[in-house]
Amino acid sequence: MEVLYSDKNMVVCIKPVGLDSEKQVVEILQEQLKGEIYPLHRLDMNVGGVMVYARHSRSAALFSKMIQDHEMIKEYVAMVHGVVPECEVWEDYLFKDSRKNKVFAVKKMRKGVKQAKLEYKRLGIENDTSLVRVRLHTGRSHQIRVQFASRGFPLVGDHKYGSKAKAVSPMLFSCRLSFPYEGKTYSFEAYPIWAQKMIQLDIQRLSNHYEVRRLENENIDQIYDLCKENPLFYEYHPPFVTKESIADDIKALPPHKEYKDKYYIGFFEGEHLVAFMDLILDYPKAKTAFIGFFMMNKHYQGKGIGTQIIEEAFAYLMEKGFERVRLAYAKGNPQSEAFWIKNGFIKTGLEIPNDFSSYIVMEKELEKNIKK
């Protein structure tokens, strides 16, 4: 069993397809780790992915309350038939027929019916199939499989719910778990081979010194607190930040780009957000990475940390075949101009008008002076 993390309280592993998550995986981990293992959540036998188990009764109780309070974030990748809309939130009523072990979407609440909610982003399209990243807000039986199938997008290989593909099991994988435990946030991420070709970056390799996490709506307060402590930026780039504008930025995409190309990421030291970046790959052209936004926590400024983050991220981008990085800063902002020139960016001569002034476009060739 592949173990991603283990300590005295928990073990995080990748469950293989074909094993019972509440029995067989537990037995394997007990033998592998020579101790008690307590199941906390489940995956269908024909689904694989990242799971967490408790290693003693106290941590099992804490995890159970966390899950009950919806503090554990569960995300999945799935390959579905058809071209789904770019991103949506779906809410349905689901009814499980236990005799048939099958779940149905129904139109109204009645006995045995439960509400189900998920949101997803489309990561890419290939041969009339879509790769999607799904976040569950409820944990209903067969939820992802049924909510997609009921809209005409069955999971590839999910013969129970309408797929006629030759795949032997549904192309569904638990790709990310994130949860708080005793004052620290833990986040674990992994992808199956069939999804990796559309997932370009292993985000943790963007930094050697900080934990890199995807930023989502639950991080808006942290992002807002960081931004409001940098008022100079908004003097040259009005209006001042709001939580609503951050929520919009999390979802924003340039023309003709997919969510697989967008990495809205934070660099963390423990629970402190040190910096965050909006990174778009292959934009405005192939082998170019575009930084739509980069901002440092003011308490980490003036110590060379921003440059360290940039250099480490660029080293990994170069390793992944990117040749240059492009960005644009608000004309007249002395802090932004000085920082990017210090880090090897050169003005391209392009100036893009906006509502308040203009953006100055800069670029850096990655072959030059990148520290590994």
C-alpha positions as a LaTeX table, in Angstrom:
\begin{tabular}{lrrr}
\hline
Residue & $x$ (\AA) & $y$ (\AA) & $z$ (\AA) \\
\hline
Met1 & 0.00 & 0.00 & 0.00 \\
Glu2 & 1.45 & 3.37 & $-0.99$ \\
Val3 & 1.62 & 5.57 & 2.12 \\
Leu4 & 1.79 & 9.33 & 1.54 \\
Tyr5 & 2.09 & 10.27 & 5.22 \\
Ser6 & 2.09 & 8.58 & 8.61 \\
Asp7 & 2.46 & 9.73 & 12.21 \\
Lys8 & 1.18 & 8.59 & 15.61 \\
Asn9 & $-2.32$ & 9.94 & 14.87 \\
Met10 & $-3.06$ & 9.14 & 11.23 \\
Val11 & $-1.96$ & 7.47 & 8.04 \\
Val12 & $-2.70$ & 8.78 & 4.57 \\
Cys13 & $-2.51$ & 6.29 & 1.72 \\
Ile14 & $-3.56$ & 5.71 & $-1.86$ \\
Lys15 & $-6.28$ & 3.06 & $-2.00$ \\
Pro16 & $-5.98$ & 0.86 & $-5.10$ \\
Val17 & $-9.02$ & 0.07 & $-7.23$ \\
Gly18 & $-10.53$ & $-3.29$ & $-6.26$ \\
Leu19 & $-10.02$ & $-3.18$ & $-2.49$ \\
Asp20 & $-12.68$ & $-2.65$ & 0.18 \\
Ser21 & $-11.71$ & 0.61 & 1.90 \\
Glu22 & $-13.28$ & $-0.38$ & 5.23 \\
Lys23 & $-11.91$ & $-3.91$ & 5.47 \\
Gln24 & $-9.12$ & $-4.94$ & 3.09 \\
Val25 & $-7.27$ & $-1.60$ & 3.21 \\
Val26 & $-7.52$ & $-1.61$ & 7.00 \\
Glu27 & $-6.05$ & $-5.13$ & 7.20 \\
Ile28 & $-3.17$ & $-4.24$ & 4.88 \\
Leu29 & $-2.32$ & $-1.09$ & 6.83 \\
Gln30 & $-2.49$ & $-2.94$ & 10.15 \\
Glu31 & 0.02 & $-5.45$ & 8.86 \\
Gln32 & 2.19 & $-2.79$ & 7.22 \\
Leu33 & 2.28 & $-0.42$ & 10.21 \\
Lys34 & 1.97 & $-3.03$ & 12.98 \\
Gly35 & $-0.85$ & $-1.29$ & 14.83 \\
Glu36 & $-4.53$ & $-0.48$ & 14.99 \\
Ile37 & $-6.19$ & 1.29 & 12.06 \\
Tyr38 & $-9.59$ & 3.01 & 12.22 \\
Pro39 & $-11.53$ & 3.72 & 8.99 \\
Leu40 & $-12.96$ & 7.26 & 8.81 \\
His41 & $-14.56$ & 7.55 & 5.38 \\
Arg42 & $-15.04$ & 5.22 & 2.44 \\
Leu43 & $-14.49$ & 4.85 & $-1.28$ \\
Asp44 & $-16.37$ & 2.47 & $-3.54$ \\
Met45 & $-14.44$ & $-0.72$ & $-4.22$ \\
Asn46 & $-14.02$ & 0.17 & $-7.90$ \\
Val47 & $-12.66$ & 3.67 & $-7.09$ \\
Gly48 & $-9.12$ & 4.48 & $-5.96$ \\
Gly49 & $-7.42$ & 7.47 & $-4.44$ \\
Val50 & $-6.23$ & 9.36 & $-1.38$ \\
Met51 & $-7.69$ & 8.27 & 1.97 \\
Val52 & $-6.94$ & 8.99 & 5.62 \\
Tyr53 & $-7.22$ & 6.52 & 8.52 \\
Ala54 & $-6.87$ & 7.09 & 12.26 \\
Arg55 & $-4.26$ & 5.19 & 14.27 \\
His56 & $-5.97$ & 5.28 & 17.66 \\
Ser57 & $-9.44$ & 5.81 & 19.09 \\
Arg58 & $-8.84$ & 9.41 & 20.19 \\
Ser59 & $-7.81$ & 10.60 & 16.73 \\
Ala60 & $-10.67$ & 8.56 & 15.23 \\
Ala61 & $-13.12$ & 10.51 & 17.38 \\
Leu62 & $-11.57$ & 13.84 & 16.40 \\
Phe63 & $-11.63$ & 12.96 & 12.71 \\
Ser64 & $-15.22$ & 11.73 & 12.93 \\
Lys65 & $-16.34$ & 15.06 & 14.40 \\
Met66 & $-14.33$ & 16.93 & 11.76 \\
Ile67 & $-16.05$ & 15.02 & 8.98 \\
Gln68 & $-19.45$ & 15.50 & 10.62 \\
Asp69 & $-18.76$ & 19.27 & 10.80 \\
His70 & $-17.80$ & 19.31 & 7.08 \\
Glu71 & $-14.24$ & 20.44 & 7.83 \\
Met72 & $-12.62$ & 17.81 & 5.61 \\
Ile73 & $-12.37$ & 18.86 & 1.97 \\
Lys74 & $-12.61$ & 16.01 & $-0.54$ \\
Glu75 & $-11.79$ & 16.48 & $-4.21$ \\
Tyr76 & $-11.86$ & 14.01 & $-7.08$ \\
Val77 & $-10.84$ & 13.84 & $-10.70$ \\
Ala78 & $-13.10$ & 12.06 & $-13.16$ \\
Met79 & $-13.21$ & 11.41 & $-16.89$ \\
Val80 & $-16.75$ & 11.76 & $-18.20$ \\
His81 & $-18.39$ & 11.23 & $-21.58$ \\
Gly82 & $-19.25$ & 14.40 & $-23.46$ \\
Val83 & $-18.20$ & 18.03 & $-23.11$ \\
Val84 & $-19.46$ & 19.42 & $-19.82$ \\
Pro85 & $-19.88$ & 23.16 & $-19.15$ \\
Glu86 & $-16.73$ & 24.87 & $-17.87$ \\
Cys87 & $-17.71$ & 25.00 & $-14.18$ \\
Glu88 & $-20.97$ & 24.57 & $-12.30$ \\
Val89 & $-22.52$ & 23.79 & $-8.93$ \\
Trp90 & $-25.08$ & 20.96 & $-8.95$ \\
Glu91 & $-27.69$ & 20.18 & $-6.32$ \\
Asp92 & $-29.93$ & 17.12 & $-6.56$ \\
Tyr93 & $-32.17$ & 14.79 & $-4.59$ \\
Leu94 & $-30.78$ & 11.25 & $-4.58$ \\
Phe95 & $-32.55$ & 8.02 & $-3.71$ \\
Lys96 & $-30.69$ & 4.74 & $-3.15$ \\
Asp97 & $-32.32$ & 1.44 & $-4.05$ \\
Ser98 & $-30.43$ & $-0.83$ & $-1.66$ \\
Arg99 & $-31.71$ & $-4.01$ & $-3.32$ \\
Lys100 & $-30.19$ & $-3.01$ & $-6.66$ \\
Asn101 & $-27.27$ & $-1.09$ & $-5.07$ \\
Lys102 & $-28.09$ & 1.75 & $-7.42$ \\
Val103 & $-28.79$ & 5.44 & $-6.84$ \\
Phe104 & $-31.27$ & 7.58 & $-8.73$ \\
Ala105 & $-31.72$ & 11.34 & $-9.10$ \\
Val106 & $-35.33$ & 12.21 & $-8.24$ \\
Lys107 & $-37.32$ & 15.43 & $-8.48$ \\
Lys108 & $-38.51$ & 15.95 & $-4.91$ \\
Met109 & $-37.84$ & 15.07 & $-1.30$ \\
Arg110 & $-39.51$ & 11.97 & 0.12 \\
Lys111 & $-38.67$ & 9.16 & 2.50 \\
Gly112 & $-35.19$ & 7.79 & 1.81 \\
Val113 & $-34.19$ & 10.74 & $-0.37$ \\
Lys114 & $-31.12$ & 12.83 & 0.50 \\
Gln115 & $-29.88$ & 16.16 & $-0.81$ \\
Ala116 & $-26.58$ & 16.10 & $-2.69$ \\
Lys117 & $-24.32$ & 18.97 & $-3.72$ \\
Leu118 & $-21.07$ & 19.17 & $-5.66$ \\
Glu119 & $-19.13$ & 21.70 & $-7.68$ \\
Tyr120 & $-16.68$ & 21.02 & $-10.46$ \\
Lys121 & $-14.28$ & 22.62 & $-12.92$ \\
Arg122 & $-13.54$ & 21.22 & $-16.33$ \\
Leu123 & $-9.80$ & 20.69 & $-16.68$ \\
Gly124 & $-9.64$ & 19.61 & $-20.30$ \\
Ile125 & $-11.34$ & 17.96 & $-23.27$ \\
Glu126 & $-10.09$ & 14.97 & $-25.25$ \\
Asn127 & $-11.93$ & 12.88 & $-27.88$ \\
Asp128 & $-15.43$ & 13.89 & $-26.71$ \\
Thr129 & $-14.60$ & 13.27 & $-23.05$ \\
Ser130 & $-13.97$ & 15.80 & $-20.30$ \\
Leu131 & $-11.57$ & 15.65 & $-17.38$ \\
Val132 & $-13.20$ & 17.31 & $-14.38$ \\
Arg133 & $-12.07$ & 18.18 & $-10.87$ \\
Val134 & $-14.94$ & 17.72 & $-8.42$ \\
Arg135 & $-15.42$ & 19.00 & $-4.89$ \\
Leu136 & $-18.04$ & 17.27 & $-2.77$ \\
His137 & $-20.18$ & 19.27 & $-0.35$ \\
Thr138 & $-22.09$ & 16.14 & 0.68 \\
Gly139 & $-20.95$ & 12.54 & 0.76 \\
Arg140 & $-23.79$ & 10.51 & $-0.72$ \\
Ser141 & $-23.46$ & 7.00 & $-2.10$ \\
His142 & $-22.40$ & 7.04 & $-5.78$ \\
Gln143 & $-22.93$ & 10.81 & $-5.70$ \\
Ile144 & $-20.48$ & 11.93 & $-8.39$ \\
Arg145 & $-21.38$ & 9.03 & $-10.64$ \\
Val146 & $-25.11$ & 9.72 & $-10.45$ \\
Gln147 & $-25.04$ & 13.52 & $-10.63$ \\
Phe148 & $-22.96$ & 13.43 & $-13.82$ \\
Ala149 & $-24.83$ & 10.51 & $-15.38$ \\
Ser150 & $-28.24$ & 12.09 & $-14.71$ \\
Arg151 & $-27.18$ & 15.05 & $-16.88$ \\
Gly152 & $-25.97$ & 12.87 & $-19.74$ \\
Phe153 & $-22.29$ & 12.77 & $-18.75$ \\
Pro154 & $-21.67$ & 9.28 & $-17.31$ \\
Leu155 & $-18.18$ & 8.53 & $-16.03$ \\
Val156 & $-16.05$ & 6.68 & $-18.55$ \\
Gly157 & $-16.11$ & 3.00 & $-17.55$ \\
Asp158 & $-19.10$ & 3.35 & $-15.23$ \\
His159 & $-21.28$ & 0.67 & $-16.81$ \\
Lys160 & $-23.81$ & 0.77 & $-13.95$ \\
Tyr161 & $-24.72$ & 4.34 & $-14.90$ \\
Gly162 & $-24.61$ & 4.26 & $-18.68$ \\
Ser163 & $-21.01$ & 4.16 & $-19.95$ \\
Lys164 & $-20.35$ & 1.82 & $-22.86$ \\
Ala165 & $-16.58$ & 2.34 & $-22.77$ \\
Lys166 & $-14.28$ & $-0.68$ & $-22.47$ \\
Ala167 & $-12.68$ & 0.59 & $-19.25$ \\
Val168 & $-13.16$ & $-2.00$ & $-16.50$ \\
Ser169 & $-13.98$ & 0.51 & $-13.73$ \\
Pro170 & $-15.19$ & 4.12 & $-13.49$ \\
Met171 & $-12.50$ & 6.70 & $-14.22$ \\
Leu172 & $-12.89$ & 8.37 & $-10.84$ \\
Phe173 & $-10.11$ & 9.04 & $-8.32$ \\
Ser174 & $-9.95$ & 10.74 & $-4.94$ \\
Cys175 & $-7.19$ & 13.24 & $-5.75$ \\
Arg176 & $-7.07$ & 15.55 & $-2.74$ \\
Leu177 & $-7.84$ & 15.59 & 0.97 \\
Ser178 & $-7.42$ & 18.69 & 3.11 \\
Phe179 & $-8.30$ & 18.94 & 6.80 \\
Pro180 & $-7.33$ & 20.65 & 10.07 \\
Tyr181 & $-5.89$ & 18.58 & 12.88 \\
Glu182 & $-4.63$ & 19.95 & 16.21 \\
Gly183 & $-3.99$ & 23.44 & 14.86 \\
Lys184 & $-2.40$ & 22.48 & 11.55 \\
Thr185 & $-3.88$ & 22.09 & 8.08 \\
Tyr186 & $-2.89$ & 18.93 & 6.23 \\
Ser187 & $-3.27$ & 18.61 & 2.48 \\
Phe188 & $-2.50$ & 15.58 & 0.31 \\
Glu189 & $-2.77$ & 15.32 & $-3.45$ \\
Ala190 & $-2.19$ & 12.58 & $-6.03$ \\
Tyr191 & $-3.43$ & 11.73 & $-9.53$ \\
Pro192 & $-3.94$ & 8.55 & $-11.54$ \\
Ile193 & $-1.98$ & 8.00 & $-14.74$ \\
Trp194 & $-5.01$ & 8.71 & $-16.93$ \\
Ala195 & $-5.35$ & 12.21 & $-15.44$ \\
Gln196 & $-1.67$ & 13.14 & $-15.19$ \\
Lys197 & $-1.33$ & 14.05 & $-18.87$ \\
Met198 & $-3.77$ & 16.93 & $-18.29$ \\
Ile199 & $-2.33$ & 17.93 & $-14.88$ \\
Gln200 & 0.80 & 19.79 & $-15.87$ \\
Leu201 & 2.35 & 20.73 & $-12.53$ \\
Asp202 & 3.11 & 19.02 & $-9.23$ \\
Ile203 & 2.52 & 22.22 & $-7.28$ \\
Gln204 & 4.65 & 21.26 & $-4.29$ \\
Arg205 & 7.71 & 21.24 & $-6.53$ \\
Leu206 & 7.23 & 24.97 & $-7.11$ \\
Ser207 & 8.91 & 25.58 & $-3.75$ \\
Asn208 & 11.67 & 23.95 & $-1.73$ \\
His209 & 10.96 & 25.98 & 1.40 \\
Tyr210 & 7.19 & 26.41 & 1.67 \\
Glu211 & 4.13 & 24.22 & 1.44 \\
Val212 & 2.25 & 25.02 & $-1.75$ \\
Arg213 & $-1.54$ & 24.67 & $-1.68$ \\
Arg214 & $-4.30$ & 25.39 & $-4.16$ \\
Leu215 & $-6.32$ & 28.35 & $-2.94$ \\
Glu216 & $-10.10$ & 28.06 & $-2.99$ \\
Asn217 & $-13.06$ & 29.93 & $-1.50$ \\
Glu218 & $-12.24$ & 28.76 & 2.03 \\
Asn219 & $-8.95$ & 30.71 & 1.76 \\
Ile220 & $-10.58$ & 34.04 & 0.82 \\
Asp221 & $-10.23$ & 35.51 & 4.33 \\
Gln222 & $-6.48$ & 34.76 & 4.40 \\
Ile223 & $-5.98$ & 36.21 & 0.93 \\
Tyr224 & $-7.97$ & 39.32 & 1.84 \\
Asp225 & $-5.95$ & 39.90 & 5.02 \\
Leu226 & $-2.71$ & 39.66 & 3.03 \\
Cys227 & $-3.93$ & 41.99 & 0.27 \\
Lys228 & $-5.29$ & 44.74 & 2.53 \\
Glu229 & $-1.85$ & 45.09 & 4.12 \\
Asn230 & $-0.41$ & 46.08 & 0.72 \\
Pro231 & $-2.26$ & 49.38 & 0.05 \\
Leu232 & 0.43 & 50.72 & $-2.32$ \\
Phe233 & $-0.52$ & 48.11 & $-4.91$ \\
Tyr234 & $-4.11$ & 49.37 & $-5.00$ \\
Glu235 & $-3.07$ & 53.01 & $-5.30$ \\
Tyr236 & $-1.84$ & 52.11 & $-8.78$ \\
His237 & $-4.35$ & 49.31 & $-9.40$ \\
Pro238 & $-7.78$ & 50.44 & $-8.13$ \\
Pro239 & $-10.30$ & 49.57 & $-6.84$ \\
Phe240 & $-9.24$ & 48.27 & $-3.44$ \\
Val241 & $-9.54$ & 44.53 & $-2.93$ \\
Thr242 & $-12.78$ & 42.97 & $-1.70$ \\
Lys243 & $-13.65$ & 39.40 & $-0.79$ \\
Glu244 & $-15.98$ & 39.35 & $-3.79$ \\
Ser245 & $-13.17$ & 40.38 & $-6.14$ \\
Ile246 & $-10.95$ & 37.60 & $-4.76$ \\
Ala247 & $-13.71$ & 35.05 & $-5.38$ \\
Asp248 & $-13.91$ & 36.29 & $-8.97$ \\
Asp249 & $-10.12$ & 36.04 & $-9.37$ \\
Ile250 & $-10.12$ & 32.42 & $-8.18$ \\
Lys251 & $-12.41$ & 31.53 & $-11.10$ \\
Ala252 & $-11.09$ & 33.98 & $-13.73$ \\
Leu253 & $-9.54$ & 32.60 & $-16.92$ \\
Pro254 & $-7.96$ & 34.36 & $-19.90$ \\
Pro255 & $-9.63$ & 33.80 & $-23.29$ \\
His256 & $-9.36$ & 30.27 & $-24.69$ \\
Lys257 & $-7.80$ & 28.78 & $-21.54$ \\
Glu258 & $-9.00$ & 25.82 & $-19.45$ \\
Tyr259 & $-8.82$ & 25.34 & $-15.68$ \\
Lys260 & $-6.09$ & 22.76 & $-16.21$ \\
Asp261 & $-3.84$ & 25.71 & $-17.09$ \\
Lys262 & $-4.68$ & 27.83 & $-14.02$ \\
Tyr263 & $-2.82$ & 27.48 & $-10.72$ \\
Tyr264 & $-4.13$ & 29.86 & $-8.06$ \\
Ile265 & $-1.74$ & 28.87 & $-5.32$ \\
Gly266 & $-0.50$ & 29.91 & $-1.91$ \\
Phe267 & 2.92 & 29.47 & $-0.31$ \\
Phe268 & 2.49 & 28.57 & 3.37 \\
Glu269 & 4.75 & 28.47 & 6.40 \\
Gly270 & 2.65 & 26.44 & 8.82 \\
Glu271 & $-0.73$ & 28.20 & 8.75 \\
His272 & 0.75 & 31.54 & 7.63 \\
Leu273 & 0.13 & 32.56 & 4.02 \\
Val274 & 3.53 & 33.90 & 2.95 \\
Ala275 & 2.62 & 34.73 & $-0.66$ \\
Phe276 & 0.15 & 33.81 & $-3.35$ \\
Met277 & 0.30 & 33.62 & $-7.12$ \\
Asp278 & $-2.13$ & 33.35 & $-10.02$ \\
Leu279 & $-0.20$ & 31.35 & $-12.62$ \\
Ile280 & $-1.50$ & 30.57 & $-16.11$ \\
Leu281 & 0.38 & 28.05 & $-18.24$ \\
Asp282 & 0.94 & 28.30 & $-21.99$ \\
Tyr283 & $-0.33$ & 31.87 & $-22.14$ \\
Pro284 & $-0.30$ & 33.99 & $-24.22$ \\
Lys285 & 1.49 & 31.29 & $-26.23$ \\
Ala286 & 2.94 & 27.81 & $-25.76$ \\
Lys287 & 5.88 & 27.38 & $-23.37$ \\
Thr288 & 5.13 & 30.73 & $-21.73$ \\
Ala289 & 3.89 & 30.95 & $-18.14$ \\
Phe290 & 1.94 & 34.07 & $-17.23$ \\
Ile291 & 1.84 & 35.51 & $-13.71$ \\
Gly292 & $-1.50$ & 37.24 & $-13.39$ \\
Phe293 & $-0.89$ & 38.19 & $-9.77$ \\
Phe294 & 1.81 & 37.81 & $-7.13$ \\
Met295 & 1.73 & 39.34 & $-3.68$ \\
Met296 & 3.76 & 38.86 & $-0.49$ \\
Asn297 & 2.69 & 38.98 & 3.12 \\
Lys298 & 4.11 & 42.30 & 4.36 \\
His299 & 5.79 & 40.59 & 7.32 \\
Tyr300 & 7.93 & 38.54 & 4.92 \\
Gln301 & 8.89 & 41.43 & 2.64 \\
Gly302 & 12.39 & 42.91 & 2.48 \\
Lys303 & 14.08 & 39.61 & 3.38 \\
Gly304 & 14.72 & 38.12 & $-0.05$ \\
Ile305 & 11.86 & 35.65 & 0.38 \\
Gly306 & 9.90 & 36.89 & $-2.63$ \\
Thr307 & 12.94 & 36.39 & $-4.86$ \\
Gln308 & 13.51 & 32.94 & $-3.36$ \\
Ile309 & 9.91 & 31.92 & $-4.13$ \\
Ile310 & 10.16 & 33.22 & $-7.69$ \\
Glu311 & 13.50 & 31.54 & $-8.39$ \\
Glu312 & 12.36 & 28.15 & $-7.09$ \\
Ala313 & 9.09 & 28.30 & $-8.99$ \\
Phe314 & 10.87 & 29.29 & $-12.20$ \\
Ala315 & 13.39 & 26.48 & $-11.84$ \\
Tyr316 & 10.56 & 23.95 & $-11.80$ \\
Leu317 & 8.80 & 25.65 & $-14.72$ \\
Met318 & 12.00 & 25.42 & $-16.74$ \\
Glu319 & 12.28 & 21.73 & $-15.80$ \\
Lys320 & 8.76 & 21.27 & $-17.18$ \\
Gly321 & 9.77 & 22.75 & $-20.51$ \\
Phe322 & 8.65 & 26.37 & $-20.15$ \\
Glu323 & 10.95 & 28.87 & $-21.83$ \\
Arg324 & 9.77 & 32.23 & $-20.51$ \\
Val325 & 7.55 & 33.95 & $-17.96$ \\
Arg326 & 5.44 & 36.99 & $-18.79$ \\
Leu327 & 3.55 & 39.40 & $-16.55$ \\
Ala328 & 2.17 & 42.94 & $-16.48$ \\
Tyr329 & 2.33 & 45.51 & $-13.70$ \\
Ala330 & 0.39 & 48.74 & $-13.17$ \\
Lys331 & 2.26 & 51.65 & $-14.73$ \\
Gly332 & 3.90 & 53.92 & $-12.16$ \\
Asn333 & 4.03 & 51.40 & $-9.30$ \\
Pro334 & 7.66 & 51.75 & $-8.14$ \\
Gln335 & 7.56 & 48.71 & $-5.85$ \\
Ser336 & 6.31 & 46.33 & $-8.55$ \\
Glu337 & 8.69 & 47.68 & $-11.19$ \\
Ala338 & 11.73 & 47.42 & $-8.92$ \\
Phe339 & 10.87 & 43.88 & $-7.77$ \\
Trp340 & 10.43 & 42.44 & $-11.24$ \\
Ile341 & 13.51 & 44.18 & $-12.68$ \\
Lys342 & 15.50 & 42.82 & $-9.72$ \\
Asn343 & 14.29 & 39.34 & $-10.67$ \\
Gly344 & 15.46 & 39.59 & $-14.26$ \\
Phe345 & 12.35 & 40.79 & $-16.09$ \\
Ile346 & 12.71 & 43.10 & $-19.08$ \\
Lys347 & 10.09 & 45.46 & $-20.47$ \\
Thr348 & 8.77 & 44.20 & $-23.80$ \\
Gly349 & 7.64 & 47.60 & $-25.05$ \\
Leu350 & 4.00 & 46.55 & $-24.88$ \\
Glu351 & 1.66 & 48.79 & $-22.90$ \\
Ile352 & $-1.96$ & 47.76 & $-22.43$ \\
Pro353 & $-4.49$ & 50.50 & $-21.60$ \\
Asn354 & $-6.90$ & 49.95 & $-18.70$ \\
Asp355 & $-9.56$ & 51.96 & $-16.85$ \\
Phe356 & $-7.09$ & 53.72 & $-14.55$ \\
Ser357 & $-3.85$ & 53.96 & $-16.58$ \\
Ser358 & $-2.10$ & 51.08 & $-18.31$ \\
Tyr359 & $-0.21$ & 47.82 & $-17.76$ \\
Ile360 & 3.47 & 47.50 & $-18.60$ \\
Val361 & 4.25 & 44.05 & $-20.02$ \\
Met362 & 7.50 & 42.38 & $-18.92$ \\
Glu363 & 9.12 & 39.06 & $-19.76$ \\
Lys364 & 11.95 & 36.87 & $-18.54$ \\
Glu365 & 13.74 & 34.12 & $-20.46$ \\
Leu366 & 14.06 & 31.10 & $-18.18$ \\
Glu367 & 17.31 & 29.80 & $-19.62$ \\
Lys368 & 19.18 & 32.62 & $-17.93$ \\
Asn369 & 20.36 & 32.57 & $-14.31$ \\
Ile370 & 17.76 & 30.21 & $-12.86$ \\
Lys371 & 18.83 & 28.68 & $-9.56$ \\
Lys372 & 17.97 & 25.03 & $-9.05$ \\
\hline
\end{tabular}
